């Protein structure tokens, strides 16, 4: 039997991708890992997270932190929050920390520009003054300034943490002028510990976990519906296996489902059956989530998935 190769959804060649979407009557790719607001899935925990983070901003709490594993939906949630904040009430921006070589000067200048400082000065003190004046202007307009930091675990130096502490000190009597939300992997907690006074200022923490089996089914149905599917393309037993292999991690659910649909198309089937899921998962090097509820077994499985997703991230970057 010849070997098959499977790819992340965003890596499919266009003509192959269109062939299987057309075959299943889809208007668009249902399980791409590329950010797309149309596919936002408002699970119970994502709804809770968004509610809590919005409350932190509305209450001028200053610093809030949202933590989740690789592929848990942090970036999706950050973008959703950005889209949720109306311009007449908020001056908001989203910064993605793409590598760990970022400097405090870069952070300060970039935040100043994102919040409306048109010509940031070359020296730090002047930029701080410009930013403070801009924050006062935003406050006079009756609005709140919000900066969302995605991939916050990349802020790996004490100098960066001290810079954020300094930014949070920009306030007037009885009111903070800037709210900062960190979205990051669990390692972001280590970053915060680099500056204990900043760690003590965290007013709200929320931890995103993987989806349970029921939510995994709802997630798959939701994405198919948004993609224009006329019927459910995964059998019940197939969905159960997808949950067991993915451990409910949204990004991995996408990768599995996309490859399964492609394989079902190649075999000219009307949908995905358990045998296809097992074959695809095997080629991706996945094992099933332990059926026992032993914490050690589940944790080991999740750690393996984290490692695999991390390697995918490295290949993509």
URBEL-V289574 format. One record per backbone hydrogen bond with DSSP energy under -0.5 kcal/mol. CO is the residue of the C=O (numbers start at 1). NH is the residue of the N-H. E is the energy in kcal/mol with one decimal. If there is no record, write none. Layout:
BEGIN
co->CO nh->NH e->E
co->CO nh->NH e->E
END
This chain:
BEGIN
co->8 nh->11 e->-2.2
co->9 nh->12 e->-1.5
co->13 nh->17 e->-2.6
co->14 nh->18 e->-2.8
co->15 nh->19 e->-1.5
co->16 nh->20 e->-1.8
co->17 nh->21 e->-2.0
co->18 nh->22 e->-2.6
co->19 nh->23 e->-1.9
co->20 nh->24 e->-1.7
co->21 nh->26 e->-3.2
co->22 nh->25 e->-1.1
co->36 nh->39 e->-1.8
co->37 nh->40 e->-1.5
co->40 nh->42 e->-0.6
co->41 nh->43 e->-1.9
co->43 nh->47 e->-2.6
co->44 nh->48 e->-2.1
co->45 nh->49 e->-2.7
co->46 nh->50 e->-2.5
co->47 nh->51 e->-2.3
co->48 nh->52 e->-2.5
co->49 nh->53 e->-2.6
co->50 nh->54 e->-2.5
co->51 nh->55 e->-2.0
co->52 nh->56 e->-2.0
co->53 nh->57 e->-1.9
co->54 nh->58 e->-2.9
co->55 nh->59 e->-2.0
co->56 nh->61 e->-2.9
co->57 nh->60 e->-1.8
co->61 nh->63 e->-1.2
co->62 nh->180 e->-3.7
co->63 nh->203 e->-2.9
co->63 nh->204 e->-0.7
co->64 nh->182 e->-2.7
co->65 nh->206 e->-1.8
co->66 nh->184 e->-2.3
co->67 nh->208 e->-3.5
co->69 nh->72 e->-1.7
co->71 nh->251 e->-1.8
co->73 nh->77 e->-2.1
co->74 nh->78 e->-2.6
co->75 nh->79 e->-2.5
co->76 nh->80 e->-2.2
co->77 nh->81 e->-2.6
co->78 nh->82 e->-2.2
co->79 nh->83 e->-2.2
co->80 nh->84 e->-1.4
co->81 nh->85 e->-1.3
co->84 nh->86 e->-0.8
co->86 nh->89 e->-1.7
co->86 nh->90 e->-2.0
co->89 nh->144 e->-2.0
co->90 nh->92 e->-0.7
co->91 nh->146 e->-2.6
co->93 nh->148 e->-3.0
co->95 nh->97 e->-0.6
co->95 nh->150 e->-2.9
co->96 nh->98 e->-1.1
co->99 nh->102 e->-0.6
co->103 nh->107 e->-2.2
co->104 nh->108 e->-2.6
co->105 nh->109 e->-2.4
co->106 nh->110 e->-2.8
co->107 nh->111 e->-2.6
co->108 nh->112 e->-2.3
co->109 nh->113 e->-2.4
co->110 nh->114 e->-2.7
co->111 nh->115 e->-1.9
co->112 nh->117 e->-2.9
co->113 nh->116 e->-1.4
co->116 nh->118 e->-0.8
co->123 nh->127 e->-1.8
co->124 nh->128 e->-2.5
co->125 nh->129 e->-1.9
co->126 nh->130 e->-2.5
co->127 nh->131 e->-2.9
co->128 nh->132 e->-2.7
co->129 nh->133 e->-2.3
co->130 nh->134 e->-2.1
co->131 nh->135 e->-2.7
co->132 nh->136 e->-2.1
co->133 nh->137 e->-1.9
co->134 nh->138 e->-2.3
co->135 nh->139 e->-2.2
co->136 nh->140 e->-2.3
co->137 nh->141 e->-1.4
co->138 nh->143 e->-2.1
co->139 nh->142 e->-1.9
co->144 nh->91 e->-2.9
co->145 nh->179 e->-2.1
co->146 nh->93 e->-1.5
co->147 nh->149 e->-0.5
co->147 nh->181 e->-2.5
co->148 nh->95 e->-3.1
co->148 nh->150 e->-0.6
co->149 nh->183 e->-3.0
co->150 nh->97 e->-2.5
co->151 nh->154 e->-2.0
co->152 nh->155 e->-2.0
co->154 nh->156 e->-1.9
co->157 nh->161 e->-1.7
co->158 nh->162 e->-2.7
co->159 nh->163 e->-1.7
co->160 nh->164 e->-1.9
co->161 nh->165 e->-2.1
co->162 nh->166 e->-2.2
co->163 nh->167 e->-2.1
co->164 nh->168 e->-2.2
co->165 nh->169 e->-0.6
co->166 nh->169 e->-0.8
co->167 nh->170 e->-1.5
co->169 nh->171 e->-1.1
co->170 nh->177 e->-1.8
co->172 nh->175 e->-2.7
co->175 nh->172 e->-2.5
co->177 nh->145 e->-0.5
co->179 nh->147 e->-2.7
co->180 nh->64 e->-2.1
co->181 nh->149 e->-3.3
co->182 nh->66 e->-3.4
co->183 nh->151 e->-0.7
co->183 nh->152 e->-2.5
co->184 nh->68 e->-1.9
co->185 nh->188 e->-2.6
co->186 nh->189 e->-1.9
co->187 nh->190 e->-0.8
co->187 nh->191 e->-1.5
co->188 nh->192 e->-2.2
co->189 nh->193 e->-1.6
co->191 nh->194 e->-1.4
co->192 nh->195 e->-1.7
co->192 nh->199 e->-0.6
co->195 nh->198 e->-0.9
co->195 nh->199 e->-2.1
co->196 nh->200 e->-2.1
co->198 nh->201 e->-1.5
co->199 nh->202 e->-1.2
co->201 nh->63 e->-0.6
co->201 nh->203 e->-0.5
co->204 nh->65 e->-3.0
co->206 nh->67 e->-2.9
co->206 nh->208 e->-0.6
co->208 nh->69 e->-0.5
co->212 nh->216 e->-2.3
co->213 nh->217 e->-1.9
co->214 nh->218 e->-2.0
co->215 nh->219 e->-2.6
co->216 nh->220 e->-2.3
co->217 nh->221 e->-2.4
co->218 nh->222 e->-2.4
co->219 nh->223 e->-2.3
co->220 nh->224 e->-2.1
co->221 nh->225 e->-2.5
co->222 nh->226 e->-2.4
co->223 nh->227 e->-1.8
co->224 nh->229 e->-2.7
co->225 nh->228 e->-1.3
co->227 nh->27 e->-3.2
co->227 nh->28 e->-1.0
co->233 nh->272 e->-3.5
co->235 nh->239 e->-2.3
co->236 nh->240 e->-2.1
co->237 nh->241 e->-1.9
co->238 nh->242 e->-2.3
co->239 nh->243 e->-2.4
co->240 nh->244 e->-2.1
co->241 nh->245 e->-2.7
co->242 nh->246 e->-2.3
co->243 nh->247 e->-2.0
co->243 nh->248 e->-0.5
co->244 nh->289 e->-2.0
co->246 nh->249 e->-1.5
co->248 nh->211 e->-3.0
co->248 nh->250 e->-0.7
co->249 nh->252 e->-0.6
co->249 nh->253 e->-2.4
co->250 nh->254 e->-2.4
co->251 nh->255 e->-2.0
co->252 nh->256 e->-2.6
co->253 nh->257 e->-2.9
co->254 nh->258 e->-2.7
co->255 nh->259 e->-1.9
co->256 nh->260 e->-2.5
co->257 nh->261 e->-2.4
co->258 nh->262 e->-1.9
co->259 nh->263 e->-2.3
co->260 nh->264 e->-2.6
co->261 nh->265 e->-2.2
co->262 nh->266 e->-2.2
co->263 nh->267 e->-1.9
co->264 nh->269 e->-2.8
co->265 nh->268 e->-1.4
co->272 nh->235 e->-2.3
co->273 nh->276 e->-1.0
co->273 nh->277 e->-1.5
co->274 nh->278 e->-2.5
co->275 nh->279 e->-1.9
co->276 nh->280 e->-2.8
co->277 nh->281 e->-2.8
co->278 nh->282 e->-2.0
co->279 nh->283 e->-2.0
co->280 nh->284 e->-1.6
co->281 nh->286 e->-2.8
co->282 nh->285 e->-1.1
co->294 nh->298 e->-2.0
co->295 nh->299 e->-2.9
co->296 nh->300 e->-2.2
co->297 nh->301 e->-1.9
co->298 nh->302 e->-2.6
co->299 nh->303 e->-2.5
co->300 nh->304 e->-1.9
co->301 nh->305 e->-2.1
co->302 nh->306 e->-2.7
co->303 nh->307 e->-2.1
co->304 nh->308 e->-2.2
co->305 nh->309 e->-2.8
co->306 nh->310 e->-2.2
co->307 nh->311 e->-1.9
co->308 nh->312 e->-1.9
co->309 nh->313 e->-2.3
co->310 nh->314 e->-2.0
co->311 nh->315 e->-2.1
co->312 nh->316 e->-1.9
co->313 nh->317 e->-1.8
END
